[in-house]
Amino acid sequence: MKRNIKTEYNLAQDIVSVKTSTVIELKEYFILQTQETPIDIATTIKCDLENVPEKYHEIVLNMLTSKYLNKVSFGTNPFSECKPLVKRKWWQLWKSKYFTN
């Protein structure tokens, strides 16, 4: 992750806040429907990346969001350093089969 960045990005209804830190915090809200009244449950999942090398921080973030939010934003989030591969068109014979933008 790059230094001195504070940003939020949106994965549909879920918002993930990211700032320069070794702590990731995910918030999830559940509603328990009962016969009397619905009960709101707020959960917080924290992960400290102090012992994880910096080059793997984005991968850990994608692992956490896929596990707990069922969403992954690989290569499209604002701080991503991973560039997805693009398959060439049939007329682009001079390019390798897969390339980055």
N, C-alpha and C positions, 0 to 999 in steps of 0.2 A: 504494500500500500504506500502511496505517496505521503510525504510528510505535510503537516499543517493543512489538512483537508477536513472540512466539516460539511457534510452533505446529507440529504435524505433522498432516497429513491423509492418509488412506489411500485409495488407488485400487486396490481389490481387493488383490493381493499386494504391490503397489508402495507404498512409503512415501516421501512427499516432505516434507522438513523445510524450513520457512520461518521465518526470523527477520528482524528489521529489519536489512537489509543491502542492498548493491547486488550481491551475489554469490549466484547460484543454483547449487546443486549437486544433480545427479541421480545416483543410483547404480543400476546395473543389474548383474544377475548372470546369467552364461551357464554352461551345462554342455556341454562338448565330450565327446561319447560316443566313446570309442576302443575297440578290441578288447581292450586290456589293462585300462584303468581309466578312469573318467570324470575329466575335468579341469575344475576350477572356475575360472572367469574372472570377476573383479570389474572393472567399468569405472566410471569417474567422469567426468561431464560437467559442466564449470563454465562459467558465463556471468556476466560482470561487466556490470551494468546502469548503470554510472556515466554513460555518455553518452546513455542513454535517459531521456526525461522520465518523471517519476513516474506520471503518469496512464496510461502505457502498460505499466507493469511487469506487471500481471495478464495482459495480452494476450500479452506475451513469455513469461511462465510457461506459459500455455496452449499457445502455439506449441511450446515445448520439450517439454512432456509429451506432446503429440500426436505429435511427430516421433520422440522417443526411447522413450517408454513406451507409445505407441499408446492413450493415455487422455487425456480432457479432462474437467475438472470445472468447467464454466462456470456461475457463479452459485450453486453449492452449496458451495464451499469456505468455510471459516470467515472468511477475510479479504476475501471478494469484495464489491466495491462495485457489481457489475453485477447487476441484477435481471432475471430472464428475463420475457418477456412472457407473459401468461396470456390465452387466448382466452375470450371470454365464452360463457356458456351461451345456449341459444336463447331462454330466457324473460327474460334480462337485456337487454331492449331499450333501456333508458335509458343503459347504459354504452357507451363506445366499443368498437369491435370487439376491440381489444387493449388491455390495461391491465396495470399492475404491481400486485403484492400489497402 
